[in-house]
Amino acid sequence: MSAHESRYSWGGDEHLVVQISEAMSLEANFKAMAMASALDQDRAAGIIDICPSNASLLVRFDPDLIAPTEVERLVREAEASVALSTKQELETRIFELPVWYDDPFTNETGARFRDRHQTPDKNDLEFAAMENDLPDAEAFIRAHEGSPWFTSMVGFVAGLPFLFQMVPQERQLEVPKYLRPRTDTPKLTIGHGGCFTAIYSVRGAGGYQMFGITPVPIFDPEQKLVDFKDFMIFFKPGDIVKFRRVDEAEYTRILAEVEAGVYVYKQAPVTFVLEEFLADPDAYNARLLEVLYGN
């Protein structure tokens, strides 16, 4: 597959899969979301689901209502219309996510599974620092919280976001997954595998390196908090996230607000323009943070 040629394939008789790129990039992710939006704006009868992913798009359809050839025609038409667009922008939001890095919960869990890890004598943060040629875990934490992250997709388990670091490629943090997955991961763990950070919405198995834990929910089936009044899942594709380091005392204080039902996410609406970000990522990120923090 060339750098600009998408691969179309069929998943059984109800799914069309479009692989836009073999590598994740904001450009590929934007194209997937733009194609999904174009298909959804004038959704044809018989198309059931339109699911953009990191660098691909899946369309589920009812073959009794729409022919597969017609589905492919519509998707290719959407791809062509996206290619003609002169400006790629997204109405979205930026919000803050507090993180207690190097916390005892993920460290204790990691210690129970060192036989499945590349470096049994180090914790996950120390390993991540080594993999990224950083002097220590503290330097890795600064790099992780130092720039915003873009939500490229939501899925795998309920509400779990995949986040792509908004820095030039040569500065992106990359860490391999565990050699063998764990059978346990604390709820709301901040994990990382490959180039993606993810947040475990529920407790369960996992193979991503564990860096910390957040006190705020991202999946609230009871919709207790005001930020979940419209939907039980908080993250949406295209969301921009700024991690903010907190200590144990602040973690405990925020957790109490969550349990009392009064916690409110710090967030602000933004128009994200891909071309402007690519032209100068650091300056663009600074402007995004000014919107969030009002400086």
C-alpha positions as CSV (number, residue, x, y, z in Angstrom):
1,M,0.0,0.0,0.0
2,S,1.5,3.3,-1.0
3,A,1.6,6.3,1.3
4,H,-1.6,7.8,-0.1
5,E,-3.5,4.7,-1.2
6,S,-6.2,3.2,1.1
7,R,-6.8,-0.5,1.2
8,Y,-10.4,-1.7,1.0
9,S,-11.3,-5.2,2.2
10,W,-14.4,-7.1,3.4
11,G,-15.0,-8.4,6.9
12,G,-17.6,-11.2,6.3
13,D,-20.7,-10.0,4.5
14,E,-21.6,-7.1,6.8
15,H,-18.4,-5.0,7.2
16,L,-16.2,-2.9,4.9
17,V,-12.8,-2.1,6.3
18,V,-10.7,0.8,4.9
19,Q,-7.1,0.9,6.0
20,I,-5.9,4.4,5.4
21,S,-2.4,4.0,6.6
22,E,-0.1,1.3,8.0
23,A,1.2,3.8,10.5
24,M,-0.7,6.0,12.9
25,S,-0.5,9.8,12.3
26,L,-2.8,12.7,13.0
27,E,-3.2,13.1,9.2
28,A,-4.5,9.5,8.9
29,N,-6.7,9.8,11.9
30,F,-8.2,13.0,10.7
31,K,-9.0,11.4,7.4
32,A,-10.7,8.5,9.1
33,M,-12.8,10.9,11.2
34,A,-13.6,13.1,8.2
35,M,-14.8,10.1,6.1
36,A,-16.9,8.9,9.0
37,S,-18.5,12.4,9.3
38,A,-19.2,12.6,5.6
39,L,-20.9,9.2,5.6
40,D,-22.9,10.0,8.7
41,Q,-24.2,13.4,7.4
42,D,-26.2,11.7,4.7
43,R,-26.3,8.2,6.0
44,A,-27.7,5.7,3.4
45,A,-30.4,3.3,4.4
46,G,-28.8,0.0,5.4
47,I,-25.6,1.4,6.9
48,I,-25.7,0.5,10.6
49,D,-22.5,1.7,12.1
50,I,-19.6,3.9,11.0
51,C,-16.5,3.4,13.2
52,P,-13.4,5.5,12.7
53,S,-10.2,4.1,14.3
54,N,-6.6,5.1,14.7
55,A,-5.7,4.9,11.0
56,S,-8.7,3.0,9.5
57,L,-12.5,3.0,9.1
58,L,-15.0,0.3,9.5
59,V,-18.6,0.4,8.1
60,R,-21.2,-2.1,9.2
61,F,-24.2,-2.5,6.9
62,D,-27.2,-4.7,6.3
63,P,-26.7,-6.5,2.9
64,D,-30.5,-7.1,2.7
65,L,-31.0,-3.3,2.5
66,I,-27.9,-2.1,0.6
67,A,-25.6,-3.9,-1.8
68,P,-21.9,-4.2,-0.8
69,T,-20.9,-2.6,-4.1
70,E,-23.1,0.5,-3.2
71,V,-21.5,0.7,0.2
72,E,-18.0,0.7,-1.3
73,R,-19.1,3.3,-3.8
74,L,-20.3,5.6,-1.0
75,V,-17.2,5.2,1.1
76,R,-14.9,5.8,-1.9
77,E,-17.0,8.9,-2.7
78,A,-16.5,10.1,0.9
79,E,-12.8,9.5,0.7
80,A,-12.6,11.5,-2.5
81,S,-14.6,14.4,-1.1
82,V,-12.2,14.5,2.0
83,A,-9.2,14.6,-0.3
84,L,-10.6,17.8,-2.0
85,S,-10.9,19.6,1.3
86,T,-8.5,22.5,1.6
87,K,-8.7,22.9,5.4
88,Q,-8.8,20.1,8.0
89,E,-10.3,21.3,11.2
90,L,-12.3,19.9,14.0
91,E,-14.7,21.4,16.5
92,T,-13.7,19.7,19.8
93,R,-12.6,20.4,23.3
94,I,-9.5,20.4,25.5
95,F,-9.7,19.2,29.1
96,E,-7.5,18.4,32.0
97,L,-7.0,15.0,33.5
98,P,-5.2,14.8,36.9
99,V,-2.7,11.9,37.3
100,W,-0.9,10.6,40.4
101,Y,2.2,9.3,38.7
102,D,4.3,6.6,40.2
103,D,1.5,5.7,42.6
104,P,1.5,2.7,45.0
105,F,-1.5,1.0,43.3
106,T,0.1,0.5,39.9
107,N,3.5,-0.1,41.4
108,E,2.1,-2.9,43.6
109,T,0.3,-4.4,40.7
110,G,3.4,-4.2,38.5
111,A,5.5,-5.8,41.2
112,R,3.2,-8.9,41.2
113,F,3.9,-9.4,37.4
114,R,7.6,-8.7,37.0
115,D,8.1,-12.2,35.6
116,R,6.1,-11.0,32.6
117,H,8.1,-7.8,32.1
118,Q,11.2,-6.9,30.2
119,T,13.1,-5.6,33.2
120,P,12.1,-7.5,36.4
121,D,14.5,-5.2,38.5
122,K,12.7,-1.9,37.4
123,N,9.2,-0.6,37.6
124,D,7.3,0.4,34.5
125,L,8.2,4.1,34.6
126,E,11.9,3.3,35.0
127,F,11.7,1.0,32.0
128,A,9.9,3.6,30.0
129,A,12.6,6.2,30.7
130,M,15.3,3.7,29.6
131,E,13.5,2.9,26.4
132,N,13.2,6.6,25.5
133,D,16.8,7.5,26.4
134,L,15.7,9.6,29.4
135,P,17.8,9.8,32.6
136,D,15.1,8.6,35.0
137,A,11.4,8.2,35.7
138,E,11.1,11.8,36.7
139,A,12.2,13.0,33.3
140,F,9.8,10.6,31.7
141,I,6.9,11.9,33.7
142,R,7.8,15.5,32.7
143,A,7.8,14.4,29.0
144,H,4.5,12.6,29.4
145,E,2.6,15.4,31.1
146,G,4.4,18.2,29.2
147,S,2.3,18.2,26.0
148,P,-1.4,17.6,25.1
149,W,-2.6,14.2,23.7
150,F,-5.1,13.7,21.0
151,T,-7.9,11.1,21.3
152,S,-7.6,9.0,18.1
153,M,-10.3,6.4,19.1
154,V,-12.4,5.1,21.9
155,G,-13.0,1.4,22.4
156,F,-11.7,-2.1,23.3
157,V,-13.5,-1.9,26.6
158,A,-16.2,0.6,27.6
159,G,-15.0,4.2,27.4
160,L,-11.2,3.4,27.0
161,P,-9.5,6.1,25.0
162,F,-6.4,5.7,22.8
163,L,-4.3,8.9,23.0
164,F,-1.6,10.1,20.5
165,Q,1.0,12.5,21.8
166,M,0.9,15.9,20.0
167,V,4.6,16.5,19.5
168,P,6.9,16.0,16.4
169,Q,7.4,12.3,15.7
170,E,11.0,12.3,16.8
171,R,9.9,13.3,20.3
172,Q,7.0,10.9,20.7
173,L,7.2,8.6,23.7
174,E,7.2,4.9,22.6
175,V,7.3,1.9,25.0
176,P,6.6,-1.8,24.2
177,K,3.9,-3.6,26.0
178,Y,4.6,-6.3,28.7
179,L,6.1,-9.5,27.3
180,R,3.0,-11.3,28.6
181,P,-0.2,-9.6,29.7
182,R,-1.1,-9.1,33.3
183,T,-4.3,-10.6,34.7
184,D,-4.9,-7.5,36.7
185,T,-4.8,-3.7,36.2
186,P,-6.2,-1.1,38.6
187,K,-9.2,0.8,37.4
188,L,-8.3,4.2,35.9
189,T,-4.6,3.3,35.3
190,I,-2.7,5.4,32.9
191,G,-1.1,2.9,30.6
192,H,1.1,3.0,27.5
193,G,1.9,0.6,24.6
194,G,3.7,1.5,21.4
195,C,3.0,5.2,20.7
196,F,-0.4,5.2,22.5
197,T,-1.3,6.2,26.1
198,A,-4.6,4.6,27.2
199,I,-6.7,4.9,30.3
200,Y,-8.2,1.6,31.7
201,S,-11.8,2.5,32.4
202,V,-12.4,-0.6,34.5
203,R,-10.2,-3.1,36.4
204,G,-9.0,-6.0,34.3
205,A,-6.3,-7.7,32.4
206,G,-3.8,-5.6,30.4
207,G,-0.4,-5.5,28.8
208,Y,0.3,-1.7,28.7
209,Q,3.1,-0.3,30.9
210,M,1.5,1.4,33.9
211,F,2.6,5.0,34.8
212,G,0.0,6.2,37.3
213,I,-3.7,6.5,38.2
214,T,-6.4,9.2,37.8
215,P,-9.0,9.8,40.5
216,V,-11.7,10.9,37.9
217,P,-14.0,8.5,36.1
218,I,-14.1,8.2,32.3
219,F,-16.9,5.7,32.3
220,D,-19.9,6.4,34.6
221,P,-22.8,4.0,33.8
222,E,-24.9,5.6,36.6
223,Q,-24.2,9.1,35.2
224,K,-23.8,10.6,38.6
225,L,-21.5,13.4,37.6
226,V,-22.7,16.4,35.6
227,D,-20.1,15.7,32.8
228,F,-21.9,12.4,32.2
229,K,-25.4,13.7,32.0
230,D,-25.7,13.1,28.3
231,F,-23.7,9.9,28.0
232,M,-22.0,7.4,30.3
233,I,-18.7,7.6,28.4
234,F,-16.7,10.8,28.7
235,F,-14.0,10.6,26.0
236,K,-14.9,11.2,22.4
237,P,-12.7,10.8,19.3
238,G,-10.9,14.2,18.7
239,D,-10.8,15.2,22.3
240,I,-7.5,16.9,23.4
241,V,-6.2,15.9,26.8
242,K,-3.7,17.6,29.1
243,F,-2.4,15.4,31.9
244,R,-1.7,17.3,35.1
245,R,0.5,15.8,37.8
246,V,-1.0,15.6,41.3
247,D,0.3,14.3,44.6
248,E,-1.4,11.9,47.0
249,A,-3.1,14.7,48.9
250,E,-4.7,16.2,45.8
251,Y,-5.6,12.8,44.4
252,T,-7.4,12.0,47.7
253,R,-9.2,15.4,47.6
254,I,-10.4,15.0,44.0
255,L,-11.5,11.4,44.7
256,A,-13.6,12.7,47.6
257,E,-15.3,15.2,45.1
258,V,-16.0,12.4,42.7
259,E,-17.5,10.2,45.4
260,A,-19.6,13.2,46.6
261,G,-20.9,13.7,43.0
262,V,-19.6,17.3,42.7
263,Y,-16.4,16.9,40.6
264,V,-16.5,18.8,37.3
265,Y,-13.9,18.4,34.6
266,K,-11.9,21.5,33.7
267,Q,-12.5,21.9,29.9
268,A,-12.9,24.4,27.1
269,P,-14.1,24.2,23.5
270,V,-11.5,24.6,20.8
271,T,-11.3,24.5,17.0
272,F,-8.4,22.3,16.2
273,V,-6.8,23.0,12.8
274,L,-4.5,20.3,11.6
275,E,-2.4,22.3,9.2
276,E,-1.6,25.0,11.9
277,F,-0.6,22.3,14.4
278,L,1.7,20.6,11.9
279,A,3.4,23.9,11.0
280,D,4.5,24.5,14.6
281,P,3.4,22.0,17.2
282,D,4.9,23.6,20.2
283,A,3.5,27.1,19.5
284,Y,0.1,25.6,18.7
285,N,0.1,23.5,21.9
286,A,0.9,26.7,23.9
287,R,-2.2,28.4,22.4
288,L,-4.4,25.3,23.3
289,L,-3.2,25.5,26.9
290,E,-4.0,29.2,27.0
291,V,-7.5,28.3,26.0
292,L,-7.8,25.7,28.8
293,Y,-6.1,27.7,31.6
294,G,-7.0,31.2,30.5
295,N,-3.4,32.6,30.6
